[in-house]
Structure formats: structure tokens, C-alpha cells
Amino acid sequence: MTDTTLAPASAEASARPAVREIGIIMNGVSGRMGYRQHLVRSILAIRDQGGIELADGTKVTVKPLLVGRSEAKLADLAAKHGIEDYTTDLDAALADPRWEIYADFLVTKARASALRKAIAAGKTIYTEKPTAETVEEALELAKLAQEAGVKTGVVHDKLYLPGLQKLKRLIDSGFFGRILSVRGEFGYWVFEGDWQPAQRPSWNYRAEDGGGIIVDMFPHWNYVLENLFGDVKTVYAQAAVHIQDRWDEKGEHYTATAEDAAYGIFELEGDIVAQINSSWTVRVNRDELVEFHVDGTHGSAVVGLFGAKIQHRNATPKPVWNPDLADDHDYDADWAEVPTNDVFQNGFRQQWEEFLESYVLGTEYEFDLLSGARGVLLAEAGLQSSREGRKVELPALSLD
């Protein structure tokens, strides 16, 4: 074989992108969210497509290590999805340099201690929220990570919903003019568990186990509000345990001690008022399980998980209140659908890809443990507001 025939092969080899495999400890993948969204629809989806290619040509592939309490469950998951590595020994996993990232999908009560271990081991952190049970502990974790030089990321999945990405585009384009208010409705009916199994775990309804819709949802509302509209300045919330009698996964009765509904009013910077109802005791009469109605001086929008519709001020009808006459105007027809001009992938996977790219390239990542602590702060303030029956101001959080 001559030098001439060898040259093209050598050039082709040098043009191939460098491949970097990242080992990821995945703790809590036997749970619903950890399994479906983070393992199957994110990490395994990235693995099965051969990784992700960065702008500099680097190919990043992923290798998961499943961690949990039940070796039998882990073995079943590993066999089902062609995963080589699993263990019940978190300490050993954290001590192994093959695994660079620690990902946490545990129940809230178990999260902070595991994150503390991972930070001490120098692992990069990617975690579900809330990051801790109290804002003091959440802020402490953020400070520990900063002191250890550990990169962190917190799941902000709602920002990646197609509907909210369409809303972000409307905001950035100036469609609304000056935004006045935001009204959100989230929730659905969760069965009590007696005559139909509940579709949420029973611990969600026990305060002693870290349950409650405020702890679950207010961290979401914090990052949605602050990233789309403005920082939350105050909160007034009313929590309610509407249904006290529930039945657990074994069919045994228990008394709910955590709120199953919360009604919140949030003052945002820029004099924007947001009102969001969160409930597991509401029967849905809306297009999607979550909807946000945004009103501005120039236009309004209603967005959900996927859909978005708008009404410009030039197309706004002029209703007149008259309770003596039936109103046959079709108000729904006054709204126009926002076209789906982009291809939206699973939001959990999209954020995972962005975090992995930030990790490999060493860039700043805004959705960090400090951002997670602000979500815990809002939840804590919401619970305080409900207990004390008053509006609560939110202090600024800092790592200093």
C-alpha cells in the first residue's frame, strides 16, 4: 500500500471528534420521576443515540451507575435496559473516580445528606428539587459546593415545556408590552386510594415524611416566575388539607397531615402580580393540567404544557356587563394559536444535555444550588404565610 492510499484514511481519522465518556451515579432511579424522566427519557436516550456532539466537535457519551436500596430492583432495571453497573453502596460509588457526576432523585427527606456526601467526595452535582427541607440547609449545601469548587445543577424542567418556551419567545419579542399579571392553574384529582388507587405516593400527604403541595410545587413556581417575569418579592398563601382520609399503597387508611391544595399570590419585581392555584383536589376543566394566563398592555396569552394562544389588543373584544341578557359571544374564538415553529424534545433531556455541555466546557450554569435554595425559600415562606395569615417578604439569598 502506497503513501498516497494511506493519506485519506489518516486525514479522516484526524477529523473524527474526540469522544469523552462521563460516568453518572444515578441515585433513586426506582422512583417514578427518576426512572421515567431521568433514566429512560434522558440518560438512556442520550446513550442510545450515541451521545451528544458539542460545538467544538467533542462527542460526549454517558455511562450510568444505578444506586438504590434494593439490589433486586436495580438488577431488574439494569437487565431491562442493558446497564452494566449498579450498587446499593453509595459510599463506594462516590469513592470511585470513574463516576464524575452524582445525580439525586431521592425523596426530599433523604436528599440533603446524600448531597453532602457527594460534595465532600468532590463530585459534580445534578439534583431534583427541593434541594433540602429548610432554606438554611439548602443555602448551606450551596455554600459547601462553592467552597469545594463543585459544579452544581438543579432540575428546572418546567422552563423546558413547549408551552413555556413559546411564552418565553413572546416575552422576548415584546408581544405583551408591559406585563401586568400572571394567573396559573395547576392540578388534578388524585384519588383517595379507597375505591381507586391513588396516582401519587402516599408520602406526599404526610408532612412528617416531607409531603405537601407547597414543598412540591412552590420551588417550581419560583424558577418559572423569576426566569420568565421577575424575582418573587412577597408571597401570601393559603394552604388546605381538603381531604384528610386517604389510603396508602397497601390499602391501609391514614390521615393526611400535609396540604393537598395551596392558593398563592406573589408580588414580582416590576409590579407584576402572580396568582397560582396548586391542587390535587380539583377536577380539570381546562385544556391542560397546567395553564398560565398572562395579561399585558399590548396583548395576552394562555399557555400550557404544549399549547399557546394569544390575543393582541387590536383583536380584543369589548364586552359589556349585562346580567339580564345571555351573552352568546364566543370568547374562545377571539384567540389565535401560536404555531409550533420549533422541534421540542423532552424537557428533562434537554436540560440534561445543557448541563453536560456546561460541565464539559467549564461554563457557568445558572440553575445551580443557589437557585434551588431560592425555591426552598419560597416554599418555606408560603408555609409561614399560611400559618400566620399574612404576606411574607422574601429576603435575597447570597453565598457571601
Buried (B, 14 or more C-beta within 10 A) or exposed (E): EEEEEEEEEEEEEEEEEEEBEBBBBBBBBBBEBBBEBBBBBBBBBBBEEEBBEBEEEBBBBBBBBBBBEEEEBBEEBBEEBEBEBBBBEBEEBBEBEEBBBBBBBBBBBBBBEBBBBBBEBEBBBBBBBBBBBBBEBBBBBBBBBBEBEBBBBBBBBBBBBBBBBBBBBBBEEEBBEEBBBBBBBBBBEBBBBEEEEBEBBBBBBBBEBBBBBBBBBBBBBBBBBBBBBBBBBBBBBBBBBEBEEBBBEEEEEBEBBBBBBBBBBBBBEEEBBBBBBBBBBBEEEEBBEBBBBBBBEEBBBBBBBBBBBBBBEEEEEEEEEEEEEEEEEEEEEEBEEBEEEEEBBBBBBBBBBBBBBBBBEEEEBEBBBBBBBBBBBBBBBBBEBBEEEEBBEBEEBEEE
